[in-house]
Amino acid sequence: MEKDIGREDPATGLGGTEGGRRPTGVPPSPVAPAGEEAGPAKDRVLEAIAAPSIEVREKPMRRRFTADYKLRIVREADACQQPGQLGALLRREGLYASHLTAWRRQREVGAMAALKPQRRGRKSPAIHPLTADNERLRRENERLTARLKQAETIIDVQKKVCELLGLTPSPTATPNSLLSERST
């Protein structure tokens, strides 16, 4: 016997699809038709639609396991003797067999040091001990080059001033001696 489309189901208190089809699991419109009142079943549907799930996080976070936790789980897994004990351990802790395999491999390679969490992504390049010293010397060289360029510019200006004033500076002349010659 076919169900009447558009009629309310007495078992659930939910209305029909009013002639259309909807995907499985989609509740009907929460608005009651004119002349009908919303019953307790319809109120439950409204609550289910309106209440957000508190179990789902907005942004999933990667789980991080401490070295002590990893070591404890690996030891518990090694102690499992009966069939099904290992699966029960993994279900209880919410882990995958691949976690256990990776942690055992890390333990074999370097015991506790290997079980510590490792940084993801590119590894930083190894810093040579002389790199900082070379950088300091490069900055000092740039600073001294700038000062030398400034001193050469000052000397060129002084030479041009001497030419304009008709003075011939002696090879050992200083700026003060040039000024005293001009005043005479």
Secondary structure as GFF3:
##gff-version 3
##sequence-region A 1 184
A	DSSP	alpha_helix	40	50	.	.	.	ID=ss1
A	DSSP	alpha_helix	67	79	.	.	.	ID=ss2
A	DSSP	alpha_helix	85	93	.	.	.	ID=ss3
A	DSSP	alpha_helix	97	115	.	.	.	ID=ss4
A	DSSP	alpha_helix	131	165	.	.	.	ID=ss5
A	DSSP	alpha_helix	175	183	.	.	.	ID=ss6
###
